[in-house]
Amino acid sequence: MAKDVDHSQEQKFLYTLLFLFGFGIMAWVPRFPEVKANLGLDNGAFGSLMSTGSIGAFFGLLTVGHIIHRFGAFKVTLISITILFSSLVALVHVQASLLFLIFNILFGFGITAVHVCLNSQVFHFLERSNINLVTSTAGYWSAGALSTAILSGFLVGRVDLVTHIDFLCVVITILMFALVIRLRSVLIESNEDAESDYSIKEIFTGFRIDWPVSLGMACAVYLEFAIGDWGTIFTKDRLGINAGLSTAPYIIFTAMMIFGRLLIHRILPKAPLHLWVKRAALLAGAGFGICIIIATHLPATLKWWSYGLFLLAFFFAGLGSSFLGPSFFAAANRRSSQPSAVVVGQFGVVNNVLLFGIKWIVAWTIQFTGSIALAMMIPTLMMLATIFFVDSLKEDSQSKV
């Protein structure tokens, strides 16, 4: 039987789980050029294939929250971790596009399932302790993503992709299993009230969409997705620099995400949250867009000046977008009367549907124009559009994120 854990221990375990989650799922991102080469695909086809993870994410978001509510978090979390990392192992082994598509859908489901499990527990912790970890746990996730990006950049050309991912997935799975087992006594328990249970029909009929928060979230976070999908390929293809240096902009972006998520707690008392979100969206959108436009119009002889502007663009994008997603995420939970696990799932469904369409638009903009820089203007404009949805955060303005 698992030992009881106090709030301090639970907080540390949740931070560690989110760190390991980020470390595991982002390990292959800096090595996307190798994945694309293994599949023998062009940018448009690769981007479209990668977007199919949203299909799995959609079904995960639609169902996992209800499954947790029905059966409890312990078994669901362990199964989700297993699906996540076994599918990631498969993705770096296969070379056929059809197999990659199948495992990428499973990978998307696994990411979403673990995301719902862990973030539902974060809200469950808030309800029991009145301590809000939404932004700080996101910071630990980003710290994991940054750490793995640095490691992956170092391993490029030294350790082959398959060996790297296989070893990492086994280790991360064991560590996350151990932490979940340790947390068993405080995890969300199965629902024992039949009247508040959810049937398959009610998953659909009880679906609620908070449009201001959902649209604000989609606009705020897509720049992060675009940089994750295309940042390394963009830098490598555009400037023709080695794979190790091409990961540096992504590393800077993630480092600024962490810094911003830690900084917001200190600056929040000086102005309402919705004002900080508006300023941050302007900084991320304008800073990223202007730097990329200038960098891509410099002559080839000024390659390293362009590279410096790329670094600055990713700096602005990371710092500005750092706390926007957690802010809208926290607002969604506060504005809903449904169980937190259900809210996490339903909120994510809408955003994944929106992001799935946007990913296809970006991928085929790159394919038809041959310009990743032009396609990056789509998430830039979306980031700037975030300012039109900040009023949905006003009721959360005086709360911690």
N, C-alpha and C positions, 0 to 999 in steps of 0.2 A: 504493500500500500504506500502511495506517495505521502511524503511528509508535508505537513502544513507549511505554508510560506507566508511571511508577513508582507506588508505593502512594499517595503524597501527591497526585499528580495525579488518580489514579483516584478517590480519596475526594472531591476537589473536584468532579469531573465528575458523580459519583453524587449529591452534594448538589444540584448545579445541576439535574440531570434531575428529581429529586424535587420541587424547588421549582417548576420549570416545569410538571410534572405537576399539582401542586396548584393552581397559578395558572390553568392552562387549564381543568380540569374543573369547578372551583368558581365560575368566572366568572359563570355564569348563575344560580346559586343565589339571590343577593340580588335577582334580577329575576324570581323565580318568579311574583309577582303579575301581571306582564306576560304571562308565558307562559300562565298560567291564563286570563287575560282573552282572549288570542289564540284559545284553544281554545273559549272560551265554556262552560267546565265548572264545576260546583259542587265543593266541597271533597272530597266522597267520591269522585266520578268522577275528579278530578284526582289524588288520592292513589293510587287504584287504578291509574290509567294510569302514574303514575311508578314504581309498584312493579314494573311489567313489565320494567324494566331488570334485575331479578334473574334473569329467564329467560336473558338473554344472559350475565349473570355466571356463572350455573350452568354453562353449556356451556363458557365460557371457562376456568373453574377446573378443569373436568373434563378438558380437553384440552390447554391451552396448555403446561402444565408438561411433559407427555409429548412435545409437539412440539419444545420447546426441547431436551429430553434427546436427541431423535432427530436434529434438524437444526441445533442450535446457536442461539444467542441473536441473532445479528446480523440476519439476514433477518426473523426472527419479530418482533423489536422494531420494525423499520422498518414492517412491515406493520401491526402493532398500533397504532402511532401514527397511521398513515394512516386506519385504520378509526375510531379514536377521534374524531379531530377533524373528519373529513368527516361523520360522523353527528351531531356536535354542531351543525355548520353547518346541516344539514338540519332539525334539531329546532326551530330558531328561525325557519325559513322556512315550515314546514307549518302549516296551520290545521285540517286534517282529523284527527280522532282516530285513525283507522285508520293513516294514514301516520305519525303521531306514535308510535303503538305500535310499528310496525316499526322506525323509526329509534331509538327508545328501547331496544329490545332490542339493536340493533347497538351503541348507545352503552354499554350495560351490558357487552356482550362486550368492547368496546374498552378500557373502564376496567380490567376484570379482566385482560385480556391484557397491557396495559402494566404493571399492578401486579405480575403474576407475573414478567414479564421483569425489571423493575427490582429487585424484592425477591429474586429468585433470584440476581441478580448481587451483591446485598449479602451474601448468605450465601456465595456463591462467594469474595467478597473476604475474608470472615471466615476461611474455610478456608485461604486462601493467606497471610494477613497476621497472623492472630490479633487483629485489631482489629474489635470489634463495633460496627456502625453502625446496628443495628436501630432504636433509639430516636432517635438523632440524625437519621437520614434521615427518620423520621416527623416530627421537629421541623421539618425543612426543607420537607416537604410542607405542614405546617400553616402555615409562614411564607408559602408561596405562596398558600395558601387565604386567609389573612388579608389579604395584599396585594391580592389580586383582589377581596375583599369590600369593602375600602375604596375601591378604584377603581370598582367597580360601583355602590356607593352614591353616589359622586360623579357618575357618568355618568347616573344615573336622572334623567329629565327634561331632560337636556342632549344626549345622544347616543342615538339609537334602538337598540333591542335588536339588530336584525339587523346594523347597521353595526358595533356593538361586538364581537359574537361573530365575525362574518366576519373582521374585521381581526385579532383576537386569535388565532384558530385558524391562520391562515396564518403569522403570525409565530412562534407557539409550535412549530408543526410544523417549520419551517425550522431553528429553534434546536436542537430535540431531535434532528433528523436529523444536524446537524453534530456534536453531542456523541456520539451513538452511533457515528458513523463514526470519530471520534477515539478511542473506546474499543475499537474492533474487535479489536485485538491481545490484549486481556485478557478479552473476553467469553466466556461459556460456549461451548465448542466442541461440535460434534455428536458423539454417541456412536459410537465405532468398534468397540465390543465387542458383537457380535451376541447374546452370551449374556445381557447385561444390558439388552437392548433391550426395549421394551414394545409388544406388539401391541394392537389395538383391544379384544380380549377381555380382556387383562390390565389394561386401564384400569379395568375394572369388577371383575374377580375379585381384583385386587390392591389394591382400595380398602380403606383402613384408617381407622377413626374413633376418635380419642382423645377420648372423651366428656367427661371432666372438664375438659380444656382447651377443647374446642369449646363446651361449654355456658357455661363461664366467660367465654370470649371474646364470645359472643353477648350475654350479660347486660351485659358491661362496655361494649360499643361501641354498643348500640342507641340510647342517649341521644344520642350524637353524630349518628347517622343521623336521628333524629327532629328534632333541632334543625336539621340541614341541610335536611330536607324541609319543616318547618313553622315554624321559628323566625321567619322574616321575615313570613310570612303571619299567624302568631299575633299578633305585636306590632302589625302594621298593622290587622288586623281587630278585635282586642280593644280597642285604645286609640284607633283612628281617627287616628293620627298620620301625618305624611307619610312617603313611601317611603324617603327618605334616612335619617331617624331610626330607621325600623323595622329597618335593617340593623345599628344599633349593638350590640344584644345579641349578635348573631352574631359581630360583630367582636371583642367582649370575650371571648366564649367561645373563639374561635380564638387570641386573644392569650394567654389563660391556658393553652391546650393547649401552646403553644410554651414558655411559661415553665416549666410543669411538667415537660416533657420535658428541659429543660436542667437543672432543679433536681434531678431524681432522682439524677443521677450524684454530686452533692455530699452528699446525705443518705443514700444507700444504705449507706455504711460504718457508720452509726449503728444500723441495725436490718436484719434479713433482708428481702428483697424481698417475700415474701408478707405480712408485717406492714404494709409501706407500702401494698401493694395493698388490703388490708382497710380501712385507715384512709382511703385515698383514695376507695374506693367508698362508704363511709359519708358522707364529706364531700360528694361529688357528689350522691348520692341524697337525703340528708336536706336538704342546703342548697338544692338545686334545688326539691324538692317543697314544703318549708315556705314558701319565698319565693313560689312560684307560687300556692299556696293562699291566702296572705294577700293577694297582689296582686289576685287575681281576685275577692276578696270585699270589696274597698274600694269605696265609692260612686264614681259617675262624677265627682263634683266633685273627687275626689282622684286624677285621672288621672295626674298627674306623679309622685305618690308610688308609684302602681302601676308606672309606667315605671321608677322607680328600683329597685323590688324586682325587676322583670324583669332589669335589668342585674345586680343582685346574684345572682339565680338562675343566670344564664348564667356569671357569674364562678365560682361554686362548681362548676358542672357542668364547665366547661373545665379548671379546676385539678385537680379530683378525678379526672376521667377521662383526663387527659393521657397517662399512661404505662401505663395498664391494658392497652389493646390490644396495644402492642408487647411487653409482658411475656408475655402468653399466646402471642403469635405466636412469640417466641423459644423459649418452652418447647416448643411443638409441634415445632419443628425439632430441638431437642435430644433429644426423646423418640422420634424416628423414625429408622430405619436407611435410609430411602429417600433418593434424590437430593433436594437442596433444592428444585429446580424442581417436582418431583412433590409434595413435602410442602406447598409454598405453595398449589398448586392443590387438593389433596385437603382440606386444612384449610379452605380458603375455600369449597369446595362445601357442606360441612355448615353453615357459618355463613350462607351465602347462602340455603340452603333455610329455615333457621330464621328469618332476617330477612325473607324474602319473606312468610312467613305472618304474622309480627308486623306488617309494614307494612300488610297488608290489614286486620288487626284494628284497628289505630290509625286508618286512613283511614275505615273504616265506623263506628267509634265516634264519630268526629267528625261524620260524616254523620247518624247516627241521633240523637245527643244534641245536636248543634249546638255542642258545647263542645270546643275544642282543648285547653283547660286540663285537662279530665277525661281526655282521651286521653293527655296528657303524663304522667299518673300511671302509665301502663303502663311506659314506659321508666324512670321513677323507681323503681318497685318492682323492675324487673329489675336496675338498678344496685345496689340494696341486696342483692339475691340473689347478687351476685358473691362476697360473703364466704364462701359455702358451697363455692366451688370454688378458693379460694386455696391449698389444700394441694397442688394439682397444680403449683404453682410452687416448692415447697420445694427440689427438686433443683437449681433455678436460683438459689437464694437468695444464694449467694455470688458469682454471676457478674454481669458487667456486662450492662445491657440497652440 
